[in-house]
Amino acid sequence: MYKKLPKLDLNITNRCNFRCVHCAFDSGITKMDELSVPELKKILEDTRELGGERIDITGGEPLLREDLEDILRVGKSLGYRIELVTNGSLLTTQKLQRFKELGLDALAISLDGSNFNEYARIRNVDYTTYKRVIKTIMDACNLGFYTKINTVVFKSNLENIPSITQFCIATGVKEHGLYYFSPVGRGNSAREYSVEPSTLLKCIREKLMMFDSRIKLSIEVPFIEKGLLKKECGCIMKDDPYHLQILPDGKVYPCAILASYKKPLANVHDVSVKDIWCNTKLWDDYSAFVEAEVFQKYCGACVDYHAFATKKYQDYTMICPLRKFNVGELNV
């Protein structure tokens, strides 16, 4: 693994004020130790030497770290582009203004419904919290942040997705990201909420293509018709790793989904990021584990898609559920 490492997904805490049904990390319930600011600085220095350009600071809910400003300050001093991934409920206008002063580049805020009832089915919060999130989105846009809305797609909110996109456009949001609900972590107990991939593709093509010229739409889908894509898009870890997922306790994974299997590549308390990224044997051994314990168990996938891996999908090809596509790439 001697190639460039351009991106880190840095989970700085697993504390969370929400209890979302789909959470891959069981945030707010599973307790983890947290890397200190000096430890995070060492990680970011090492990654910068490997060509690091971007950090996504996430959690849990990163606003629960009292030293979040210090972490942002370290990242910006090293020249990173930083996106803060948040549920938006703990942000205030004053905090947003402060983050703007510190150089925060982008905000990714979760919004799974264009109205309170749709949103609360998934996030299970009160009306006051929902209104605070909406205000945060508007404030972020007004302050000039590159603002992205993250929407997890379920059966329950699928028909509401175009309304969320319209809200994004009206508010000045730059990007709407649609994330396929993969039943991992806490989501294991909610797998009946998964949307059939063919139904999702149909919704995208019939109801979202019209917005392609008005907003960036980035979308995850786990299956697509054979021959539609110009190149194979299998497992990122096997084909083209470009980032690391570092959890609050220092455990390192190739991606968020594989983190749910509780077997890390290594831990930054024991091995430096540089040594993890550049250790070919470490990656070969991990690939062997994933092949034997995950892919073989789930018919070549990293997630149990149960009913989807049937004859109904014999004309589809399975792709990494974390790969993102622009809406136009999914047209037929």
C-alpha positions in Angstrom: 0.0 0.0 0.0 2.4 2.7 -1.2 -0.1 4.8 -2.9 -1.4 8.2 -1.8 -3.8 8.4 1.2 -5.9 11.4 0.3 -8.7 11.1 2.9 -9.5 10.2 6.5 -12.9 9.6 8.1 -12.1 10.6 11.6 -14.7 9.5 14.2 -13.6 11.7 17.1 -16.3 10.4 19.5 -18.9 7.8 19.8 -21.1 9.9 22.1 -24.3 11.1 20.5 -27.4 12.9 21.6 -29.5 10.9 19.1 -30.3 7.2 18.9 -30.9 6.7 15.2 -32.2 3.3 14.3 -29.6 2.7 11.5 -26.4 3.8 13.2 -23.5 1.7 12.0 -21.4 2.5 15.1 -24.2 2.1 17.7 -23.3 5.7 18.8 -24.7 7.0 22.0 -24.8 3.5 23.5 -21.4 1.9 22.8 -18.8 3.7 24.8 -15.3 4.2 23.5 -12.2 5.9 24.7 -11.3 9.0 22.7 -8.0 10.0 21.0 -6.5 13.1 22.5 -5.8 16.2 20.5 -2.0 15.5 20.5 -2.7 11.9 19.3 -5.0 13.2 16.6 -2.3 15.7 15.5 0.2 12.9 15.1 -2.3 11.0 12.9 -3.0 14.0 10.8 0.8 14.8 10.4 1.4 11.2 9.3 -1.5 11.3 6.8 -0.3 14.6 5.4 3.1 13.0 4.6 1.1 10.3 2.7 -0.6 13.0 0.6 -3.6 13.6 2.8 -5.9 16.4 1.6 -9.2 16.0 3.3 -10.7 15.0 6.7 -14.3 14.2 7.4 -14.8 14.8 11.1 -17.6 12.7 12.3 -18.8 10.6 15.2 -21.1 9.9 17.1 -21.9 13.6 17.2 -18.6 15.5 17.0 -20.1 18.6 18.7 -20.0 16.6 21.9 -16.2 16.9 21.9 -15.5 20.0 24.0 -12.2 20.4 22.2 -13.6 20.3 18.7 -12.2 23.8 18.0 -8.7 22.6 18.9 -9.1 19.7 16.5 -10.2 22.0 13.7 -7.4 24.3 14.4 -4.8 21.5 14.1 -6.3 20.2 10.9 -6.4 23.6 9.2 -2.8 24.4 10.4 -1.7 21.3 8.4 -3.6 22.4 5.3 -6.5 20.0 5.2 -9.9 20.6 3.7 -12.3 19.7 6.5 -15.9 18.6 6.4 -17.8 18.4 9.7 -20.5 15.6 9.6 -23.2 16.4 12.2 -26.8 15.9 13.0 -27.0 19.7 13.3 -28.9 19.8 16.5 -26.1 21.3 18.7 -24.9 24.0 16.3 -25.8 27.6 16.9 -25.2 30.6 14.8 -22.4 31.6 17.1 -20.7 28.2 16.8 -21.1 28.4 13.0 -19.5 31.8 12.9 -16.6 30.6 15.0 -16.1 27.5 12.8 -16.1 29.9 9.8 -13.3 31.9 11.4 -11.3 28.7 12.0 -11.5 27.8 8.4 -14.0 24.9 8.4 -14.7 24.2 4.7 -17.9 22.3 4.7 -20.8 21.0 6.7 -22.7 17.7 6.1 -25.9 17.7 8.0 -28.3 14.8 8.3 -31.9 15.4 7.1 -34.1 12.3 6.4 -37.4 14.1 5.9 -38.8 17.3 4.5 -41.2 17.6 7.4 -41.2 16.7 11.1 -43.2 13.5 10.8 -40.9 12.0 8.2 -37.8 13.1 10.0 -38.9 11.9 13.4 -39.6 8.3 12.2 -35.9 7.9 11.7 -34.2 10.3 14.1 -36.8 10.0 16.9 -36.5 13.5 18.2 -39.0 16.2 19.2 -40.3 19.1 17.1 -38.0 21.7 18.7 -34.9 19.7 17.8 -36.1 19.3 14.2 -36.7 23.0 13.8 -33.2 23.7 15.2 -31.7 21.4 12.6 -33.6 23.2 9.8 -32.4 26.6 11.2 -28.8 25.3 11.3 -29.0 24.3 7.6 -30.3 27.7 6.6 -27.6 29.5 8.8 -24.8 27.3 7.3 -25.9 28.3 3.8 -26.2 32.0 4.7 -22.7 32.0 6.2 -21.2 30.6 3.0 -20.3 27.1 4.0 -20.3 24.4 1.4 -23.4 22.7 2.8 -24.4 19.2 2.1 -27.5 17.3 3.2 -27.1 13.7 4.0 -30.2 11.6 3.7 -30.4 7.9 4.6 -32.9 6.2 2.3 -35.5 3.9 3.9 -38.8 2.4 2.7 -40.5 5.0 5.0 -38.9 8.1 3.4 -38.4 7.0 -0.2 -41.3 8.9 -1.6 -40.3 12.0 0.4 -36.8 12.2 -1.1 -37.7 14.6 -4.0 -39.2 17.0 -1.5 -36.0 17.0 0.5 -34.1 17.7 -2.7 -36.4 20.6 -3.5 -35.8 21.9 0.1 -32.1 21.7 -0.6 -32.4 23.7 -3.8 -34.6 26.4 -2.3 -32.3 26.8 0.7 -29.0 27.0 -1.2 -27.6 23.7 -0.2 -24.8 22.7 -2.6 -25.1 18.9 -2.5 -27.7 16.3 -1.6 -26.2 12.9 -0.7 -28.4 9.8 -0.7 -27.1 7.0 1.5 -28.5 3.5 1.1 -29.5 2.0 4.4 -27.2 -1.0 4.8 -28.3 -3.1 7.8 -25.0 -3.1 9.8 -24.3 -2.1 13.4 -27.6 -1.0 15.2 -29.3 -1.3 11.8 -29.0 -5.1 12.0 -32.2 -5.1 14.0 -34.0 -2.9 11.4 -33.2 -4.7 8.1 -36.9 -4.7 7.1 -36.6 -1.0 6.5 -34.2 -1.5 3.6 -35.4 -0.4 0.2 -35.2 -2.9 -2.7 -32.4 -1.6 -4.9 -34.6 -1.8 -8.1 -37.2 0.3 -6.4 -34.6 2.9 -5.4 -33.2 3.0 -9.0 -36.7 3.5 -10.3 -37.3 6.4 -7.9 -34.0 8.0 -8.9 -34.7 7.8 -12.6 -38.3 8.9 -12.4 -38.2 11.6 -9.7 -34.7 12.9 -9.3 -33.1 13.1 -12.7 -35.0 16.4 -13.3 -32.9 18.0 -10.6 -29.6 17.0 -12.0 -28.8 20.5 -13.4 -29.9 22.3 -10.3 -27.9 20.6 -7.5 -25.2 18.0 -7.1 -26.9 14.7 -6.3 -24.5 12.0 -5.0 -26.1 8.5 -4.6 -25.2 5.1 -3.2 -26.8 2.0 -4.6 -25.7 -1.6 -3.9 -27.0 -3.2 -7.2 -27.2 -1.8 -10.7 -28.1 -3.4 -14.1 -25.2 -5.3 -15.7 -23.3 -3.3 -18.3 -24.6 0.1 -17.3 -21.3 1.3 -15.7 -18.2 1.7 -17.7 -16.0 0.0 -15.1 -16.4 -2.5 -12.3 -17.2 -0.9 -9.0 -16.6 -3.7 -6.4 -15.2 -3.5 -2.9 -13.2 -0.2 -2.4 -10.8 -2.0 -0.1 -9.9 -4.6 -2.6 -10.0 -2.5 -5.8 -8.9 1.0 -4.9 -8.6 2.0 -1.3 -8.4 5.8 -0.9 -9.2 6.4 2.8 -9.1 5.1 6.3 -11.9 5.0 8.9 -10.4 5.8 12.4 -12.6 5.3 15.4 -12.4 7.2 18.6 -10.5 4.4 20.4 -7.8 4.3 17.7 -9.0 1.3 15.7 -8.5 1.6 12.0 -10.7 0.1 9.3 -10.8 0.4 5.5 -14.5 1.6 5.7 -17.5 2.2 7.9 -19.2 -1.0 7.0 -16.2 -3.3 7.8 -15.9 -1.4 11.1 -19.2 -3.2 12.1 -17.3 -6.5 12.0 -15.1 -5.4 15.0 -11.9 -6.7 13.4 -9.6 -3.7 12.7 -6.7 -3.5 10.4 -4.7 -2.2 13.4 -4.8 0.4 16.2 -3.0 3.8 16.0 -2.0 3.3 19.7 0.2 0.4 18.5 1.1 1.2 14.9 1.4 4.6 13.0 -0.9 5.5 10.2 2.0 5.4 7.8 2.9 1.9 8.8 -0.7 0.8 8.6 -1.2 2.3 5.1 2.1 1.0 3.7 2.1 -2.5 5.2 1.2 -4.8 2.3 1.1 -7.9 4.4 -1.3 -6.3 6.9 -3.7 -5.5 4.0 -3.3 -8.9 2.4 -4.1 -10.6 5.7 -7.1 -8.3 6.2 -8.4 -9.0 2.7 -8.1 -12.7 3.4 -10.2 -12.3 6.6 -12.9 -10.3 4.7 -13.0 -12.8 1.9 -13.4 -15.8 4.2 -15.6 -14.3 7.0 -17.6 -11.7 5.1 -17.8 -12.1 1.4 -18.3 -15.9 1.4 -21.0 -15.6 4.1 -23.0 -13.0 2.1 -22.6 -14.2 -1.4 -19.8 -11.8 -2.3 -21.2 -8.8 -0.5 -20.1 -7.1 2.8 -23.7 -6.8 3.9 -26.5 -9.3 4.3 -28.8 -8.3 1.4 -30.8 -11.5 2.1 -33.8 -11.4 -0.3 -32.0 -9.1 -2.8 -29.4 -11.7 -3.7 -31.9 -13.9 -5.5 -32.8 -14.7 -9.1 -34.7 -11.4 -9.3 -31.3 -9.7 -9.4 -29.5 -12.1 -11.8 -29.4 -9.2 -14.4 -27.9 -6.8 -11.9 -24.3 -6.5 -10.7 -23.4 -5.9 -7.1 -21.3 -2.9 -6.3 -19.8 -1.5 -3.2 -22.6 0.2 -1.2 -20.2 3.0 -0.2 -19.4 4.1 -3.7 -21.0 7.3 -4.7 -22.4 8.2 -8.1 -23.7 11.3 -9.6 -27.4 10.9 -10.5 -26.7 11.1 -14.2 -24.4 8.0 -14.1 -27.4 5.9 -13.0 -29.5 6.7 -16.1 -30.4 4.1 -18.6 
